Amino acid sequence: MNRNVEANFFPQIVESIKEKACILIIDNNRDFAHSAKLALERTGRYFIYEENDGSKAHQTAQGLKPDLILLDIAMPETDGGEVAARIESDPTLNRTPIVFLTALVTKAETKSGLQIQGHPFLAKPISIPELVAGIEQSLPARAVKGGL
């Protein structure tokens, strides 16, 4: 006797993702991107994707439509400035907040209120509490759990 048993797991996964802010990490340093992804996911607040190829970053962002993008500046081939320009010129992504991640500035410079191409930035190396604070400061209200 054949019986079909249906399990409906996917809707629960989708619902839990909708409750979390979606963040795209774009960084060619796979170790950094992956460790940041794991640490941020452990907070239970975020759904994280990582992209390690700057030349594919815009396409990944188009498919994902993240609530926020963490973007490394110094990447080979396509640097963070170029990726940011592509995202800003895309009508489906141009309202997506971008936070630059860079080892090219000091922690003191990050606290000065300066911006890079009109975007906030965080200095590497960065602690997870600093990263979470930077994310929360830049996330739109609609993406924050319990927001609009």
C-alpha positions as CSV (number, residue, x, y, z in Angstrom):
1,M,0.0,0.0,0.0
2,N,1.4,3.4,-1.0
3,R,0.7,6.4,1.1
4,N,1.7,9.9,0.4
5,V,2.7,11.9,3.4
6,E,3.1,15.6,2.9
7,A,5.3,17.6,5.1
8,N,5.0,21.3,5.0
9,F,8.3,22.6,6.3
10,F,9.0,25.4,3.8
11,P,6.3,27.9,5.0
12,Q,7.8,27.9,8.5
13,I,11.2,28.6,7.1
14,V,9.9,31.4,5.0
15,E,8.0,32.9,7.9
16,S,11.1,32.9,10.1
17,I,13.1,34.6,7.3
18,K,10.5,37.3,7.0
19,E,10.9,38.2,10.6
20,K,14.6,38.7,10.2
21,A,16.4,41.5,8.4
22,C,18.1,40.2,5.3
23,I,21.8,41.2,5.0
24,L,24.1,40.7,2.1
25,I,27.9,40.6,3.0
26,I,30.0,41.4,-0.1
27,D,33.7,40.7,0.8
28,N,36.4,38.9,-1.2
29,N,37.9,37.6,2.1
30,R,35.9,34.4,2.4
31,D,37.1,33.8,6.0
32,F,35.9,37.2,7.2
33,A,32.6,36.9,5.3
34,H,31.8,33.4,6.6
35,S,32.8,34.1,10.2
36,A,30.7,37.4,10.1
37,K,27.8,35.4,8.7
38,L,28.0,32.8,11.4
39,A,28.3,35.3,14.2
40,L,25.5,37.5,12.9
41,E,23.2,34.5,12.4
42,R,23.9,33.4,16.0
43,T,22.2,36.6,17.2
44,G,18.9,35.4,15.8
45,R,18.2,38.8,14.2
46,Y,19.4,38.4,10.7
47,F,19.3,36.2,7.6
48,I,22.7,36.5,6.0
49,Y,23.9,35.9,2.5
50,E,27.5,36.2,1.4
51,E,29.1,37.1,-1.9
52,N,32.8,36.8,-2.4
53,D,33.1,38.1,-6.0
54,G,32.7,41.8,-6.5
55,S,31.9,41.3,-10.2
56,K,28.8,39.2,-9.2
57,A,27.7,41.4,-6.3
58,H,25.2,43.5,-8.1
59,Q,23.5,40.5,-9.7
60,T,23.4,38.8,-6.2
61,A,21.9,41.9,-4.7
62,Q,19.2,42.0,-7.5
63,G,18.2,38.5,-6.8
64,L,18.2,38.8,-3.0
65,K,16.8,42.3,-2.5
66,P,18.5,42.6,0.9
67,D,17.5,45.1,3.6
68,L,21.1,46.1,4.0
69,I,24.5,45.5,2.3
70,L,27.8,45.2,4.1
71,L,30.4,46.0,1.4
72,D,34.1,45.7,1.5
73,I,35.9,48.5,-0.3
74,A,39.2,46.9,-1.4
75,M,38.4,44.0,-3.6
76,P,40.1,42.8,-6.8
77,E,38.6,43.4,-10.2
78,T,35.5,45.2,-9.0
79,D,36.0,47.3,-5.9
80,G,33.4,48.3,-3.4
81,G,33.0,51.8,-4.9
82,E,32.1,50.4,-8.3
83,V,29.6,47.9,-6.7
84,A,28.0,50.7,-4.7
85,A,27.6,52.8,-7.8
86,R,25.9,50.0,-9.7
87,I,23.5,49.4,-6.7
88,E,22.8,53.1,-6.4
89,S,21.9,53.3,-10.2
90,D,19.6,50.3,-10.0
91,P,16.0,51.5,-9.4
92,T,15.2,48.2,-7.5
93,L,18.1,48.6,-5.1
94,N,18.9,52.3,-4.9
95,R,17.2,52.6,-1.5
96,T,19.1,49.7,0.0
97,P,21.4,51.0,2.8
98,I,25.1,50.2,2.2
99,V,27.7,50.1,5.0
100,F,31.2,50.0,3.9
101,L,33.7,47.6,5.6
102,T,37.3,48.6,5.3
103,A,40.8,48.2,6.7
104,L,41.7,51.5,5.0
105,V,40.4,53.6,7.9
106,T,40.9,53.7,11.6
107,K,38.4,53.1,14.3
108,A,38.7,56.8,15.3
109,E,37.7,57.8,11.7
110,T,34.6,55.7,11.9
111,K,33.5,57.6,15.0
112,S,34.0,61.0,13.4
113,G,30.8,60.9,11.4
114,L,32.6,60.9,8.1
115,Q,31.1,58.9,5.2
116,I,32.5,57.2,2.1
117,Q,30.5,58.1,-1.0
118,G,27.7,59.1,1.3
119,H,27.6,55.8,3.2
120,P,28.7,55.0,6.7
121,F,31.7,52.8,7.2
122,L,33.1,50.4,9.8
123,A,36.8,49.7,10.3
124,K,38.2,46.2,10.1
125,P,39.1,44.4,12.1
126,I,35.7,44.7,13.7
127,S,34.1,43.0,16.7
128,I,30.7,41.5,16.4
129,P,29.1,43.9,18.9
130,E,30.4,46.8,16.8
131,L,29.2,45.2,13.6
132,V,25.7,44.6,15.1
133,A,25.6,48.3,16.3
134,G,26.6,49.5,12.8
135,I,23.9,47.3,11.2
136,E,21.2,48.4,13.6
137,Q,22.0,52.0,13.1
138,S,21.7,51.7,9.3
139,L,18.8,49.3,8.9
140,P,15.6,50.8,7.7
141,A,12.7,50.7,10.2
142,R,10.7,48.2,8.1
143,A,13.5,45.7,8.3
144,V,13.9,45.7,12.0
145,K,12.0,43.0,13.7
146,G,8.8,44.5,15.0
147,G,9.2,47.5,12.6
148,L,6.6,48.6,10.0
